[in-house]
Amino acid sequence: MEWWLLSVLCLTGLILLFLEVFIPSGGVLAIAAVLCIGYSIWELWIQDYQFLAVICVAFTVLYTVILFKLWVKKFGLKSKNSVSVPVSMAQILSEMTFVHREHWWANEGW
């Protein structure tokens, strides 16, 4: 394969990684992206385009970090300013049981 086709294959893998962030596919797009990127880098290395292979590796790592930060910012962790009260299932069940007992005792005359 020509070096420019392998570079396009690497870019295709990066586009598939981007799509995986916004289109949940159960990992199918991520696997296809890893295969595209991995094969293109491997072929570039074998065909004596080591400099271009290293550039593809560096760009892929940088791109993955940026995508992860974008994903965390868009979909991931919430900020500290958001109001949310964590309630465990044990608390909910114990309160439901307590209310049920109070209601039962009131009706039975205990």
C-alpha positions as CSV (number, residue, x, y, z in Angstrom):
1,M,0.0,0.0,0.0
2,E,1.1,3.5,-0.6
3,W,2.0,5.7,2.4
4,W,-0.8,8.2,1.7
5,L,-3.4,5.4,1.7
6,L,-2.1,4.2,5.0
7,S,-2.3,7.7,6.4
8,V,-5.9,7.9,5.2
9,L,-6.6,4.6,6.9
10,C,-5.1,6.0,10.1
11,L,-7.3,9.1,9.8
12,T,-10.3,6.8,9.2
13,G,-9.5,5.1,12.4
14,L,-9.4,8.4,14.2
15,I,-12.8,9.4,12.7
16,L,-14.2,6.1,14.0
17,L,-12.9,6.9,17.5
18,F,-14.7,10.2,17.3
19,L,-17.9,8.5,16.2
20,E,-17.6,6.0,19.1
21,V,-17.7,8.8,21.6
22,F,-21.0,10.2,20.3
23,I,-22.6,7.1,18.8
24,P,-22.8,4.2,21.2
25,S,-22.1,1.1,19.2
26,G,-21.2,-1.4,21.9
27,G,-17.5,-1.1,21.0
28,V,-17.8,-2.1,17.3
29,L,-16.6,1.3,16.1
30,A,-13.8,1.3,18.7
31,I,-12.6,-2.1,17.5
32,A,-12.7,-1.0,13.9
33,A,-10.8,2.1,14.8
34,V,-8.1,0.2,16.7
35,L,-7.7,-2.2,13.8
36,C,-7.5,0.6,11.2
37,I,-5.0,2.6,13.2
38,G,-3.0,-0.5,14.3
39,Y,-2.7,-1.9,10.7
40,S,-1.8,1.5,9.2
41,I,1.0,2.1,11.8
42,W,2.3,-1.5,11.4
43,E,2.4,-1.2,7.6
44,L,4.0,2.2,7.7
45,W,6.7,0.8,10.0
46,I,7.3,-2.3,7.8
47,Q,7.5,-0.2,4.6
48,D,10.3,2.0,6.1
49,Y,8.2,5.0,6.8
50,Q,9.1,5.0,10.5
51,F,8.9,8.7,10.8
52,L,5.4,8.8,9.5
53,A,4.5,5.8,11.8
54,V,5.8,7.7,14.8
55,I,3.8,10.8,13.8
56,C,0.7,8.6,13.5
57,V,1.3,7.1,17.0
58,A,1.9,10.5,18.6
59,F,-1.2,12.0,16.9
60,T,-3.3,9.0,17.9
61,V,-2.3,9.3,21.6
62,L,-2.9,13.1,21.6
63,Y,-6.2,12.7,19.8
64,T,-7.3,10.0,22.3
65,V,-6.5,12.2,25.3
66,I,-8.4,15.1,23.8
67,L,-11.4,12.9,23.0
68,F,-11.4,11.5,26.5
69,K,-11.4,15.0,28.0
70,L,-14.2,16.0,25.7
71,W,-16.2,12.9,26.7
72,V,-15.7,13.6,30.4
73,K,-16.7,17.3,29.9
74,K,-19.8,16.5,27.8
75,F,-21.1,13.2,29.3
76,G,-18.9,12.2,32.2
77,L,-18.5,13.5,35.7
78,K,-20.7,16.3,37.0
79,S,-19.3,19.5,38.4
80,K,-19.2,20.2,42.2
81,N,-21.8,22.9,41.8
82,S,-24.5,20.5,40.8
83,V,-27.1,19.7,43.4
84,S,-27.5,16.0,44.0
85,V,-28.2,14.0,47.1
86,P,-26.9,10.5,47.1
87,V,-29.5,8.1,48.6
88,S,-28.6,4.5,49.0
89,M,-31.1,1.7,48.3
90,A,-30.7,0.6,51.9
91,Q,-31.9,4.0,53.2
92,I,-34.9,3.9,50.9
93,L,-35.9,0.4,51.9
94,S,-35.4,1.1,55.6
95,E,-37.6,4.2,55.4
96,M,-40.3,2.3,53.5
97,T,-40.2,-0.5,56.1
98,F,-40.5,2.0,58.9
99,V,-43.4,3.8,57.3
100,H,-45.1,0.4,56.7
101,R,-44.6,-0.6,60.3
102,E,-46.0,2.7,61.6
103,H,-49.0,2.3,59.4
104,W,-49.5,-1.3,60.5
105,W,-49.2,-0.5,64.2
106,A,-51.7,2.4,63.8
107,N,-54.3,0.1,62.1
108,E,-53.8,-2.8,64.6
109,G,-54.0,-0.6,67.6
110,W,-50.5,-1.3,69.0
